[in-house]
Structures are given as structure tokens and as C-alpha cells.
Amino acid sequence: MKKLQRVLAIAGVVLLVGLYAATLFFALSGSPESDGWFKASIACTIIVPVFLYANMLVYKVLKNRGDTKKQLTEEDKNDD
């Protein structure tokens, strides 16, 4: 599990660095579409980390919920 977390963390860092580079590129380019691409890049720079953080929170809650159910089931078996 630790290896998977490490790989996902590295992928997230690479994604964010790419978004920052794209934002810089779109800010400095002079094409007419660069304004829209710049705004989209800024939005993704904010939305992607928030989305990833929300997913981690949901995973923790669901994981702990499953562990709690498992503990309750084991306690019921021990009581019998």
C-alpha cells in the first residue's frame, strides 16, 4: 500500500508541475485562445488538488467504516 501511495504522490506532483508549466506558457503566449486556456489551466491547478484531497478523505472514511464493521462482527462472534 505504501508503494502505491508513493507512486500516486509522485504522479500528483508531476501533474501539478505540468499544470504550472502550462499556466506559465499560456500566460506568456500571444495567441488569441491563450486567455481561455490560461483560465482553464488556473482552474485545473486549483480543482485537481482539491479533488484528490477529497478522494483521500472519502477513502479514509470508508476504510475506517469497514474496519469498524469488521470489529463489531468479530465482537459479536466472541460474545457467542
N, CA, C and O atoms as a Maestro MAE file, in Angstrom:
{
 s_m_m2io_version
 :::
 2.0.0
}

f_m_ct {
 s_m_title
 :::
 protein
 m_atom[320] {
  # First column is atom index #
  i_m_mmod_type
  r_m_x_coord
  r_m_y_coord
  r_m_z_coord
  i_m_residue_number
  s_m_chain_name
  s_m_pdb_residue_name
  s_m_pdb_atom_name
  i_m_atomic_number
  :::
  1 25 0.819 -1.188 0.000 1 A "MET " " N  " 7
  2 3 0.000 0.000 0.000 1 A "MET " " CA " 6
  3 2 0.872 1.265 0.000 1 A "MET " " C  " 6
  4 15 0.538 2.255 -0.651 1 A "MET " " O  " 8
  5 25 1.978 1.223 0.725 2 A "LYS " " N  " 7
  6 3 2.875 2.385 0.780 2 A "LYS " " CA " 6
  7 2 3.467 2.697 -0.591 2 A "LYS " " C  " 6
  8 15 3.628 3.864 -0.947 2 A "LYS " " O  " 8
  9 25 3.792 1.653 -1.364 3 A "LYS " " N  " 7
  10 3 4.352 1.873 -2.695 3 A "LYS " " CA " 6
  11 2 3.334 2.537 -3.599 3 A "LYS " " C  " 6
  12 15 3.672 3.435 -4.369 3 A "LYS " " O  " 8
  13 25 2.090 2.098 -3.509 4 A "LEU " " N  " 7
  14 3 1.029 2.698 -4.318 4 A "LEU " " CA " 6
  15 2 0.842 4.167 -3.949 4 A "LEU " " C  " 6
  16 15 0.686 5.011 -4.830 4 A "LEU " " O  " 8
  17 25 0.857 4.475 -2.664 5 A "GLN " " N  " 7
  18 3 0.722 5.860 -2.229 5 A "GLN " " CA " 6
  19 2 1.881 6.705 -2.734 5 A "GLN " " C  " 6
  20 15 1.690 7.846 -3.152 5 A "GLN " " O  " 8
  21 25 3.066 6.150 -2.695 6 A "ARG " " N  " 7
  22 3 4.247 6.880 -3.164 6 A "ARG " " CA " 6
  23 2 4.157 7.144 -4.663 6 A "ARG " " C  " 6
  24 15 4.469 8.244 -5.118 6 A "ARG " " O  " 8
  25 25 3.733 6.146 -5.432 7 A "VAL " " N  " 7
  26 3 3.595 6.306 -6.880 7 A "VAL " " CA " 6
  27 2 2.525 7.345 -7.188 7 A "VAL " " C  " 6
  28 15 2.721 8.197 -8.054 7 A "VAL " " O  " 8
  29 25 1.395 7.283 -6.487 8 A "LEU " " N  " 7
  30 3 0.333 8.254 -6.720 8 A "LEU " " CA " 6
  31 2 0.764 9.662 -6.320 8 A "LEU " " C  " 6
  32 15 0.387 10.633 -6.976 8 A "LEU " " O  " 8
  33 25 1.544 9.780 -5.259 9 A "ALA " " N  " 7
  34 3 2.041 11.088 -4.844 9 A "ALA " " CA " 6
  35 2 2.977 11.672 -5.895 9 A "ALA " " C  " 6
  36 15 2.899 12.859 -6.210 9 A "ALA " " O  " 8
  37 25 3.854 10.843 -6.433 10 A "ILE " " N  " 7
  38 3 4.764 11.307 -7.485 10 A "ILE " " CA " 6
  39 2 3.981 11.704 -8.730 10 A "ILE " " C  " 6
  40 15 4.294 12.711 -9.365 10 A "ILE " " O  " 8
  41 25 2.970 10.923 -9.081 11 A "ALA " " N  " 7
  42 3 2.137 11.264 -10.237 11 A "ALA " " CA " 6
  43 2 1.414 12.591 -10.006 11 A "ALA " " C  " 6
  44 15 1.283 13.399 -10.926 11 A "ALA " " O  " 8
  45 25 0.951 12.812 -8.791 12 A "GLY " " N  " 7
  46 3 0.295 14.077 -8.476 12 A "GLY " " CA " 6
  47 2 1.240 15.259 -8.588 12 A "GLY " " C  " 6
  48 15 0.858 16.320 -9.082 12 A "GLY " " O  " 8
  49 25 2.471 15.081 -8.130 13 A "VAL " " N  " 7
  50 3 3.471 16.147 -8.224 13 A "VAL " " CA " 6
  51 2 3.775 16.448 -9.688 13 A "VAL " " C  " 6
  52 15 3.861 17.612 -10.079 13 A "VAL " " O  " 8
  53 25 3.935 15.411 -10.491 14 A "VAL " " N  " 7
  54 3 4.214 15.601 -11.916 14 A "VAL " " CA " 6
  55 2 3.042 16.319 -12.590 14 A "VAL " " C  " 6
  56 15 3.251 17.210 -13.413 14 A "VAL " " O  " 8
  57 25 1.828 15.939 -12.248 15 A "LEU " " N  " 7
  58 3 0.638 16.579 -12.811 15 A "LEU " " CA " 6
  59 2 0.588 18.058 -12.439 15 A "LEU " " C  " 6
  60 15 0.318 18.905 -13.291 15 A "LEU " " O  " 8
  61 25 0.846 18.371 -11.176 16 A "LEU " " N  " 7
  62 3 0.820 19.768 -10.749 16 A "LEU " " CA " 6
  63 2 1.928 20.594 -11.401 16 A "LEU " " C  " 6
  64 15 1.697 21.736 -11.797 16 A "LEU " " O  " 8
  65 25 3.111 20.033 -11.513 17 A "VAL " " N  " 7
  66 3 4.205 20.751 -12.171 17 A "VAL " " CA " 6
  67 2 3.849 20.999 -13.636 17 A "VAL " " C  " 6
  68 15 4.128 22.071 -14.173 17 A "VAL " " O  " 8
  69 25 3.239 20.015 -14.272 18 A "GLY " " N  " 7
  70 3 2.789 20.201 -15.651 18 A "GLY " " CA " 6
  71 2 1.728 21.286 -15.769 18 A "GLY " " C  " 6
  72 15 1.741 22.076 -16.713 18 A "GLY " " O  " 8
  73 25 0.816 21.321 -14.814 19 A "LEU " " N  " 7
  74 3 -0.209 22.372 -14.824 19 A "LEU " " CA " 6
  75 2 0.414 23.754 -14.624 19 A "LEU " " C  " 6
  76 15 0.010 24.720 -15.272 19 A "LEU " " O  " 8
  77 25 1.402 23.844 -13.723 20 A "TYR " " N  " 7
  78 3 2.066 25.129 -13.511 20 A "TYR " " CA " 6
  79 2 2.824 25.560 -14.771 20 A "TYR " " C  " 6
  80 15 2.799 26.733 -15.144 20 A "TYR " " O  " 8
  81 25 3.486 24.621 -15.413 21 A "ALA " " N  " 7
  82 3 4.207 24.940 -16.647 21 A "ALA " " CA " 6
  83 2 3.234 25.377 -17.745 21 A "ALA " " C  " 6
  84 15 3.510 26.323 -18.483 21 A "ALA " " O  " 8
  85 25 2.099 24.690 -17.849 22 A "ALA " " N  " 7
  86 3 1.094 25.073 -18.847 22 A "ALA " " CA " 6
  87 2 0.537 26.459 -18.550 22 A "ALA " " C  " 6
  88 15 0.323 27.257 -19.462 22 A "ALA " " O  " 8
  89 25 0.305 26.740 -17.278 23 A "THR " " N  " 7
  90 3 -0.195 28.059 -16.903 23 A "THR " " CA " 6
  91 2 0.797 29.146 -17.302 23 A "THR " " C  " 6
  92 15 0.404 30.176 -17.849 23 A "THR " " O  " 8
  93 25 2.070 28.922 -17.033 24 A "LEU " " N  " 7
  94 3 3.100 29.881 -17.406 24 A "LEU " " CA " 6
  95 2 3.162 30.048 -18.922 24 A "LEU " " C  " 6
  96 15 3.250 31.169 -19.423 24 A "LEU " " O  " 8
  97 25 3.116 28.951 -19.638 25 A "PHE " " N  " 7
  98 3 3.169 29.002 -21.102 25 A "PHE " " CA " 6
  99 2 1.994 29.790 -21.669 25 A "PHE " " C  " 6
  100 15 2.168 30.650 -22.532 25 A "PHE " " O  " 8
  101 25 0.792 29.487 -21.173 26 A "PHE " " N  " 7
  102 3 -0.394 30.176 -21.692 26 A "PHE " " CA " 6
  103 2 -0.393 31.650 -21.311 26 A "PHE " " C  " 6
  104 15 -0.904 32.484 -22.058 26 A "PHE " " O  " 8
  105 25 0.176 31.977 -20.154 27 A "ALA " " N  " 7
  106 3 0.231 33.372 -19.739 27 A "ALA " " CA " 6
  107 2 1.177 34.178 -20.627 27 A "ALA " " C  " 6
  108 15 0.938 35.357 -20.889 27 A "ALA " " O  " 8
  109 25 2.243 33.540 -21.086 28 A "LEU " " N  " 7
  110 3 3.246 34.246 -21.872 28 A "LEU " " CA " 6
  111 2 3.019 34.177 -23.379 28 A "LEU " " C  " 6
  112 15 3.597 34.972 -24.119 28 A "LEU " " O  " 8
  113 25 2.197 33.251 -23.848 29 A "SER " " N  " 7
  114 3 1.983 33.141 -25.288 29 A "SER " " CA " 6
  115 2 1.038 34.249 -25.754 29 A "SER " " C  " 6
  116 15 0.242 34.779 -24.979 29 A "SER " " O  " 8
  117 25 1.147 34.574 -27.005 30 A "GLY " " N  " 7
  118 3 0.368 35.703 -27.514 30 A "GLY " " CA " 6
  119 2 -0.789 35.301 -28.398 30 A "GLY " " C  " 6
  120 15 -1.351 36.156 -29.083 30 A "GLY " " O  " 8
  121 25 -1.170 34.033 -28.412 31 A "SER " " N  " 7
  122 3 -2.260 33.627 -29.300 31 A "SER " " CA " 6
  123 2 -3.606 34.103 -28.757 31 A "SER " " C  " 6
  124 15 -3.734 34.337 -27.555 31 A "SER " " O  " 8
  125 25 -4.596 34.249 -29.612 32 A "PRO " " N  " 7
  126 3 -5.912 34.733 -29.167 32 A "PRO " " CA " 6
  127 2 -6.622 33.768 -28.211 32 A "PRO " " C  " 6
  128 15 -7.412 34.204 -27.374 32 A "PRO " " O  " 8
  129 25 -6.353 32.478 -28.325 33 A "GLU " " N  " 7
  130 3 -7.006 31.490 -27.457 33 A "GLU " " CA " 6
  131 2 -6.308 31.337 -26.109 33 A "GLU " " C  " 6
  132 15 -6.815 30.646 -25.225 33 A "GLU " " O  " 8
  133 25 -5.163 31.966 -25.946 34 A "SER " " N  " 7
  134 3 -4.381 31.751 -24.730 34 A "SER " " CA " 6
  135 2 -5.107 32.242 -23.481 34 A "SER " " C  " 6
  136 15 -4.875 31.704 -22.398 34 A "SER " " O  " 8
  137 25 -5.972 33.239 -23.593 35 A "ASP " " N  " 7
  138 3 -6.703 33.732 -22.423 35 A "ASP " " CA " 6
  139 2 -7.616 32.647 -21.861 35 A "ASP " " C  " 6
  140 15 -7.646 32.428 -20.650 35 A "ASP " " O  " 8
  141 25 -8.350 31.975 -22.724 36 A "GLY " " N  " 7
  142 3 -9.232 30.888 -22.278 36 A "GLY " " CA " 6
  143 2 -8.445 29.707 -21.725 36 A "GLY " " C  " 6
  144 15 -8.825 29.131 -20.706 36 A "GLY " " O  " 8
  145 25 -7.354 29.344 -22.387 37 A "TRP " " N  " 7
  146 3 -6.519 28.237 -21.912 37 A "TRP " " CA " 6
  147 2 -5.861 28.575 -20.579 37 A "TRP " " C  " 6
  148 15 -5.698 27.711 -19.717 37 A "TRP " " O  " 8
  149 25 -5.479 29.862 -20.420 38 A "PHE " " N  " 7
  150 3 -4.883 30.294 -19.161 38 A "PHE " " CA " 6
  151 2 -5.883 30.150 -18.013 38 A "PHE " " C  " 6
  152 15 -5.538 29.651 -16.942 38 A "PHE " " O  " 8
  153 25 -7.118 30.588 -18.240 39 A "LYS " " N  " 7
  154 3 -8.151 30.472 -17.204 39 A "LYS " " CA " 6
  155 2 -8.443 29.007 -16.875 39 A "LYS " " C  " 6
  156 15 -8.630 28.654 -15.711 39 A "LYS " " O  " 8
  157 25 -8.481 28.160 -17.901 40 A "ALA " " N  " 7
  158 3 -8.725 26.731 -17.672 40 A "ALA " " CA " 6
  159 2 -7.565 26.102 -16.892 40 A "ALA " " C  " 6
  160 15 -7.779 25.258 -16.022 40 A "ALA " " O  " 8
  161 25 -6.365 26.510 -17.204 41 A "SER " " N  " 7
  162 3 -5.196 25.970 -16.509 41 A "SER " " CA " 6
  163 2 -5.178 26.403 -15.039 41 A "SER " " C  " 6
  164 15 -4.849 25.605 -14.161 41 A "SER " " O  " 8
  165 25 -5.526 27.645 -14.774 42 A "ILE " " N  " 7
  166 3 -5.600 28.117 -13.384 42 A "ILE " " CA " 6
  167 2 -6.678 27.342 -12.633 42 A "ILE " " C  " 6
  168 15 -6.466 26.930 -11.492 42 A "ILE " " O  " 8
  169 25 -7.834 27.140 -13.265 43 A "ALA " " N  " 7
  170 3 -8.924 26.400 -12.623 43 A "ALA " " CA " 6
  171 2 -8.492 24.968 -12.311 43 A "ALA " " C  " 6
  172 15 -8.768 24.465 -11.222 43 A "ALA " " O  " 8
  173 25 -7.826 24.313 -13.244 44 A "CYS " " N  " 7
  174 3 -7.361 22.936 -13.012 44 A "CYS " " CA " 6
  175 2 -6.297 22.882 -11.924 44 A "CYS " " C  " 6
  176 15 -6.225 21.913 -11.168 44 A "CYS " " O  " 8
  177 25 -5.471 23.925 -11.843 45 A "THR " " N  " 7
  178 3 -4.449 23.970 -10.804 45 A "THR " " CA " 6
  179 2 -5.082 24.003 -9.418 45 A "THR " " C  " 6
  180 15 -4.500 23.507 -8.453 45 A "THR " " O  " 8
  181 25 -6.264 24.582 -9.320 46 A "ILE " " N  " 7
  182 3 -6.966 24.642 -8.039 46 A "ILE " " CA " 6
  183 2 -7.839 23.409 -7.837 46 A "ILE " " C  " 6
  184 15 -7.848 22.829 -6.751 46 A "ILE " " O  " 8
  185 25 -8.564 23.008 -8.859 47 A "ILE " " N  " 7
  186 3 -9.563 21.940 -8.739 47 A "ILE " " CA " 6
  187 2 -8.920 20.562 -8.558 47 A "ILE " " C  " 6
  188 15 -9.399 19.769 -7.748 47 A "ILE " " O  " 8
  189 25 -7.859 20.265 -9.286 48 A "VAL " " N  " 7
  190 3 -7.254 18.926 -9.228 48 A "VAL " " CA " 6
  191 2 -6.759 18.575 -7.812 48 A "VAL " " C  " 6
  192 15 -7.087 17.493 -7.327 48 A "VAL " " O  " 8
  193 25 -5.993 19.427 -7.133 49 A "PRO " " N  " 7
  194 3 -5.574 19.061 -5.768 49 A "PRO " " CA " 6
  195 2 -6.754 18.940 -4.796 49 A "PRO " " C  " 6
  196 15 -6.757 18.069 -3.925 49 A "PRO " " O  " 8
  197 25 -7.752 19.812 -4.947 50 A "VAL " " N  " 7
  198 3 -8.927 19.732 -4.074 50 A "VAL " " CA " 6
  199 2 -9.660 18.413 -4.304 50 A "VAL " " C  " 6
  200 15 -10.096 17.769 -3.350 50 A "VAL " " O  " 8
  201 25 -9.794 18.017 -5.551 51 A "PHE " " N  " 7
  202 3 -10.452 16.753 -5.887 51 A "PHE " " CA " 6
  203 2 -9.668 15.566 -5.320 51 A "PHE " " C  " 6
  204 15 -10.263 14.642 -4.767 51 A "PHE " " O  " 8
  205 25 -8.358 15.584 -5.451 52 A "LEU " " N  " 7
  206 3 -7.529 14.498 -4.921 52 A "LEU " " CA " 6
  207 2 -7.625 14.427 -3.401 52 A "LEU " " C  " 6
  208 15 -7.694 13.337 -2.833 52 A "LEU " " O  " 8
  209 25 -7.630 15.586 -2.738 53 A "TYR " " N  " 7
  210 3 -7.744 15.618 -1.286 53 A "TYR " " CA " 6
  211 2 -9.105 15.070 -0.845 53 A "TYR " " C  " 6
  212 15 -9.190 14.315 0.124 53 A "TYR " " O  " 8
  213 25 -10.156 15.452 -1.554 54 A "ALA " " N  " 7
  214 3 -11.497 14.944 -1.225 54 A "ALA " " CA " 6
  215 2 -11.557 13.429 -1.397 54 A "ALA " " C  " 6
  216 15 -12.170 12.740 -0.581 54 A "ALA " " O  " 8
  217 25 -10.941 12.912 -2.429 55 A "ASN " " N  " 7
  218 3 -10.907 11.466 -2.630 55 A "ASN " " CA " 6
  219 2 -10.175 10.762 -1.500 55 A "ASN " " C  " 6
  220 15 -10.603 9.696 -1.057 55 A "ASN " " O  " 8
  221 25 -9.073 11.345 -1.024 56 A "MET " " N  " 7
  222 3 -8.349 10.740 0.093 56 A "MET " " CA " 6
  223 2 -9.195 10.732 1.360 56 A "MET " " C  " 6
  224 15 -9.174 9.759 2.113 56 A "MET " " O  " 8
  225 25 -9.939 11.808 1.602 57 A "LEU " " N  " 7
  226 3 -10.801 11.847 2.778 57 A "LEU " " CA " 6
  227 2 -11.901 10.799 2.704 57 A "LEU " " C  " 6
  228 15 -12.182 10.121 3.692 57 A "LEU " " O  " 8
  229 25 -12.521 10.663 1.546 58 A "VAL " " N  " 7
  230 3 -13.574 9.660 1.372 58 A "VAL " " CA " 6
  231 2 -13.005 8.263 1.568 58 A "VAL " " C  " 6
  232 15 -13.644 7.417 2.193 58 A "VAL " " O  " 8
  233 25 -11.808 8.013 1.039 59 A "TYR " " N  " 7
  234 3 -11.167 6.714 1.204 59 A "TYR " " CA " 6
  235 2 -10.923 6.402 2.682 59 A "TYR " " C  " 6
  236 15 -11.178 5.288 3.139 59 A "TYR " " O  " 8
  237 25 -10.423 7.405 3.427 60 A "LYS " " N  " 7
  238 3 -10.170 7.193 4.854 60 A "LYS " " CA " 6
  239 2 -11.461 6.871 5.600 60 A "LYS " " C  " 6
  240 15 -11.494 5.965 6.433 60 A "LYS " " O  " 8
  241 25 -12.520 7.613 5.301 61 A "VAL " " N  " 7
  242 3 -13.788 7.397 5.987 61 A "VAL " " CA " 6
  243 2 -14.331 6.016 5.678 61 A "VAL " " C  " 6
  244 15 -14.765 5.300 6.580 61 A "VAL " " O  " 8
  245 25 -14.310 5.638 4.411 62 A "LEU " " N  " 7
  246 3 -14.834 4.327 4.029 62 A "LEU " " CA " 6
  247 2 -13.971 3.195 4.574 62 A "LEU " " C  " 6
  248 15 -14.491 2.145 4.952 62 A "LEU " " O  " 8
  249 25 -12.667 3.400 4.618 63 A "LYS " " N  " 7
  250 3 -11.773 2.375 5.149 63 A "LYS " " CA " 6
  251 2 -12.034 2.178 6.641 63 A "LYS " " C  " 6
  252 15 -12.140 1.047 7.115 63 A "LYS " " O  " 8
  253 25 -12.136 3.278 7.374 64 A "ASN " " N  " 7
  254 3 -12.406 3.187 8.809 64 A "ASN " " CA " 6
  255 2 -13.785 2.609 9.077 64 A "ASN " " C  " 6
  256 15 -13.978 1.893 10.060 64 A "ASN " " O  " 8
  257 25 -14.732 2.908 8.226 65 A "ARG " " N  " 7
  258 3 -16.078 2.365 8.371 65 A "ARG " " CA " 6
  259 2 -16.064 0.851 8.211 65 A "ARG " " C  " 6
  260 15 -16.727 0.135 8.963 65 A "ARG " " O  " 8
  261 25 -15.308 0.365 7.231 66 A "GLY " " N  " 7
  262 3 -15.182 -1.073 7.027 66 A "GLY " " CA " 6
  263 2 -14.482 -1.749 8.187 66 A "GLY " " C  " 6
  264 15 -14.862 -2.848 8.590 66 A "GLY " " O  " 8
  265 25 -13.456 -1.098 8.732 67 A "ASP " " N  " 7
  266 3 -12.740 -1.651 9.890 67 A "ASP " " CA " 6
  267 2 -13.653 -1.716 11.103 67 A "ASP " " C  " 6
  268 15 -13.597 -2.677 11.871 67 A "ASP " " O  " 8
  269 25 -14.491 -0.705 11.280 68 A "THR " " N  " 7
  270 3 -15.415 -0.684 12.416 68 A "THR " " CA " 6
  271 2 -16.425 -1.809 12.295 68 A "THR " " C  " 6
  272 15 -16.720 -2.488 13.279 68 A "THR " " O  " 8
  273 25 -16.955 -2.012 11.104 69 A "LYS " " N  " 7
  274 3 -17.914 -3.108 10.891 69 A "LYS " " CA " 6
  275 2 -17.258 -4.450 11.167 69 A "LYS " " C  " 6
  276 15 -17.868 -5.342 11.758 69 A "LYS " " O  " 8
  277 25 -16.009 -4.586 10.734 70 A "LYS " " N  " 7
  278 3 -15.283 -5.839 10.937 70 A "LYS " " CA " 6
  279 2 -15.072 -6.095 12.426 70 A "LYS " " C  " 6
  280 15 -15.215 -7.225 12.893 70 A "LYS " " O  " 8
  281 25 -14.733 -5.047 13.167 71 A "GLN " " N  " 7
  282 3 -14.529 -5.186 14.607 71 A "GLN " " CA " 6
  283 2 -15.830 -5.556 15.305 71 A "GLN " " C  " 6
  284 15 -15.828 -6.400 16.201 71 A "GLN " " O  " 8
  285 25 -16.939 -4.940 14.911 72 A "LEU " " N  " 7
  286 3 -18.225 -5.243 15.514 72 A "LEU " " CA " 6
  287 2 -18.625 -6.684 15.240 72 A "LEU " " C  " 6
  288 15 -19.166 -7.353 16.119 72 A "LEU " " O  " 8
  289 25 -18.366 -7.167 14.035 73 A "THR " " N  " 7
  290 3 -18.697 -8.540 13.687 73 A "THR " " CA " 6
  291 2 -17.847 -9.514 14.511 73 A "THR " " C  " 6
  292 15 -18.351 -10.531 14.987 73 A "THR " " O  " 8
  293 25 -16.571 -9.205 14.676 74 A "GLU " " N  " 7
  294 3 -15.699 -10.075 15.474 74 A "GLU " " CA " 6
  295 2 -16.123 -10.080 16.938 74 A "GLU " " C  " 6
  296 15 -16.062 -11.121 17.591 74 A "GLU " " O  " 8
  297 25 -16.552 -8.938 17.462 75 A "GLU " " N  " 7
  298 3 -17.004 -8.867 18.834 75 A "GLU " " CA " 6
  299 2 -18.283 -9.700 19.036 75 A "GLU " " C  " 6
  300 15 -18.450 -10.359 20.062 75 A "GLU " " O  " 8
  301 25 -19.174 -9.659 18.044 76 A "ASP " " N  " 7
  302 3 -20.401 -10.460 18.129 76 A "ASP " " CA " 6
  303 2 -20.068 -11.947 18.144 76 A "ASP " " C  " 6
  304 15 -20.710 -12.716 18.860 76 A "ASP " " O  " 8
  305 25 -19.084 -12.357 17.371 77 A "LYS " " N  " 7
  306 3 -18.699 -13.763 17.327 77 A "LYS " " CA " 6
  307 2 -18.083 -14.181 18.658 77 A "LYS " " C  " 6
  308 15 -18.321 -15.289 19.137 77 A "LYS " " O  " 8
  309 25 -17.295 -13.297 19.249 78 A "ASN " " N  " 7
  310 3 -16.653 -13.598 20.534 78 A "ASN " " CA " 6
  311 2 -17.661 -13.665 21.676 78 A "ASN " " C  " 6
  312 15 -17.448 -14.401 22.640 78 A "ASN " " O  " 8
  313 25 -18.751 -12.912 21.584 79 A "ASP " " N  " 7
  314 3 -19.769 -12.913 22.624 79 A "ASP " " CA " 6
  315 2 -20.551 -14.229 22.657 79 A "ASP " " C  " 6
  316 15 -21.073 -14.608 23.706 79 A "ASP " " O  " 8
  317 25 -20.637 -14.920 21.538 80 A "ASP " " N  " 7
  318 3 -21.419 -16.147 21.464 80 A "ASP " " CA " 6
  319 2 -20.755 -17.290 22.127 80 A "ASP " " C  " 6
  320 15 -21.299 -18.394 22.145 80 A "ASP " " O  " 8
  :::
 }
 m_bond[319] {
  # First column is bond index #
  i_m_from
  i_m_to
  i_m_order
  :::
  1 1 2 1
  2 2 3 1
  3 3 4 2
  4 3 5 1
  5 5 6 1
  6 6 7 1
  7 7 8 2
  8 7 9 1
  9 9 10 1
  10 10 11 1
  11 11 12 2
  12 11 13 1
  13 13 14 1
  14 14 15 1
  15 15 16 2
  16 15 17 1
  17 17 18 1
  18 18 19 1
  19 19 20 2
  20 19 21 1
  21 21 22 1
  22 22 23 1
  23 23 24 2
  24 23 25 1
  25 25 26 1
  26 26 27 1
  27 27 28 2
  28 27 29 1
  29 29 30 1
  30 30 31 1
  31 31 32 2
  32 31 33 1
  33 33 34 1
  34 34 35 1
  35 35 36 2
  36 35 37 1
  37 37 38 1
  38 38 39 1
  39 39 40 2
  40 39 41 1
  41 41 42 1
  42 42 43 1
  43 43 44 2
  44 43 45 1
  45 45 46 1
  46 46 47 1
  47 47 48 2
  48 47 49 1
  49 49 50 1
  50 50 51 1
  51 51 52 2
  52 51 53 1
  53 53 54 1
  54 54 55 1
  55 55 56 2
  56 55 57 1
  57 57 58 1
  58 58 59 1
  59 59 60 2
  60 59 61 1
  61 61 62 1
  62 62 63 1
  63 63 64 2
  64 63 65 1
  65 65 66 1
  66 66 67 1
  67 67 68 2
  68 67 69 1
  69 69 70 1
  70 70 71 1
  71 71 72 2
  72 71 73 1
  73 73 74 1
  74 74 75 1
  75 75 76 2
  76 75 77 1
  77 77 78 1
  78 78 79 1
  79 79 80 2
  80 79 81 1
  81 81 82 1
  82 82 83 1
  83 83 84 2
  84 83 85 1
  85 85 86 1
  86 86 87 1
  87 87 88 2
  88 87 89 1
  89 89 90 1
  90 90 91 1
  91 91 92 2
  92 91 93 1
  93 93 94 1
  94 94 95 1
  95 95 96 2
  96 95 97 1
  97 97 98 1
  98 98 99 1
  99 99 100 2
  100 99 101 1
  101 101 102 1
  102 102 103 1
  103 103 104 2
  104 103 105 1
  105 105 106 1
  106 106 107 1
  107 107 108 2
  108 107 109 1
  109 109 110 1
  110 110 111 1
  111 111 112 2
  112 111 113 1
  113 113 114 1
  114 114 115 1
  115 115 116 2
  116 115 117 1
  117 117 118 1
  118 118 119 1
  119 119 120 2
  120 119 121 1
  121 121 122 1
  122 122 123 1
  123 123 124 2
  124 123 125 1
  125 125 126 1
  126 126 127 1
  127 127 128 2
  128 127 129 1
  129 129 130 1
  130 130 131 1
  131 131 132 2
  132 131 133 1
  133 133 134 1
  134 134 135 1
  135 135 136 2
  136 135 137 1
  137 137 138 1
  138 138 139 1
  139 139 140 2
  140 139 141 1
  141 141 142 1
  142 142 143 1
  143 143 144 2
  144 143 145 1
  145 145 146 1
  146 146 147 1
  147 147 148 2
  148 147 149 1
  149 149 150 1
  150 150 151 1
  151 151 152 2
  152 151 153 1
  153 153 154 1
  154 154 155 1
  155 155 156 2
  156 155 157 1
  157 157 158 1
  158 158 159 1
  159 159 160 2
  160 159 161 1
  161 161 162 1
  162 162 163 1
  163 163 164 2
  164 163 165 1
  165 165 166 1
  166 166 167 1
  167 167 168 2
  168 167 169 1
  169 169 170 1
  170 170 171 1
  171 171 172 2
  172 171 173 1
  173 173 174 1
  174 174 175 1
  175 175 176 2
  176 175 177 1
  177 177 178 1
  178 178 179 1
  179 179 180 2
  180 179 181 1
  181 181 182 1
  182 182 183 1
  183 183 184 2
  184 183 185 1
  185 185 186 1
  186 186 187 1
  187 187 188 2
  188 187 189 1
  189 189 190 1
  190 190 191 1
  191 191 192 2
  192 191 193 1
  193 193 194 1
  194 194 195 1
  195 195 196 2
  196 195 197 1
  197 197 198 1
  198 198 199 1
  199 199 200 2
  200 199 201 1
  201 201 202 1
  202 202 203 1
  203 203 204 2
  204 203 205 1
  205 205 206 1
  206 206 207 1
  207 207 208 2
  208 207 209 1
  209 209 210 1
  210 210 211 1
  211 211 212 2
  212 211 213 1
  213 213 214 1
  214 214 215 1
  215 215 216 2
  216 215 217 1
  217 217 218 1
  218 218 219 1
  219 219 220 2
  220 219 221 1
  221 221 222 1
  222 222 223 1
  223 223 224 2
  224 223 225 1
  225 225 226 1
  226 226 227 1
  227 227 228 2
  228 227 229 1
  229 229 230 1
  230 230 231 1
  231 231 232 2
  232 231 233 1
  233 233 234 1
  234 234 235 1
  235 235 236 2
  236 235 237 1
  237 237 238 1
  238 238 239 1
  239 239 240 2
  240 239 241 1
  241 241 242 1
  242 242 243 1
  243 243 244 2
  244 243 245 1
  245 245 246 1
  246 246 247 1
  247 247 248 2
  248 247 249 1
  249 249 250 1
  250 250 251 1
  251 251 252 2
  252 251 253 1
  253 253 254 1
  254 254 255 1
  255 255 256 2
  256 255 257 1
  257 257 258 1
  258 258 259 1
  259 259 260 2
  260 259 261 1
  261 261 262 1
  262 262 263 1
  263 263 264 2
  264 263 265 1
  265 265 266 1
  266 266 267 1
  267 267 268 2
  268 267 269 1
  269 269 270 1
  270 270 271 1
  271 271 272 2
  272 271 273 1
  273 273 274 1
  274 274 275 1
  275 275 276 2
  276 275 277 1
  277 277 278 1
  278 278 279 1
  279 279 280 2
  280 279 281 1
  281 281 282 1
  282 282 283 1
  283 283 284 2
  284 283 285 1
  285 285 286 1
  286 286 287 1
  287 287 288 2
  288 287 289 1
  289 289 290 1
  290 290 291 1
  291 291 292 2
  292 291 293 1
  293 293 294 1
  294 294 295 1
  295 295 296 2
  296 295 297 1
  297 297 298 1
  298 298 299 1
  299 299 300 2
  300 299 301 1
  301 301 302 1
  302 302 303 1
  303 303 304 2
  304 303 305 1
  305 305 306 1
  306 306 307 1
  307 307 308 2
  308 307 309 1
  309 309 310 1
  310 310 311 1
  311 311 312 2
  312 311 313 1
  313 313 314 1
  314 314 315 1
  315 315 316 2
  316 315 317 1
  317 317 318 1
  318 318 319 1
  319 319 320 2
  :::
 }
}
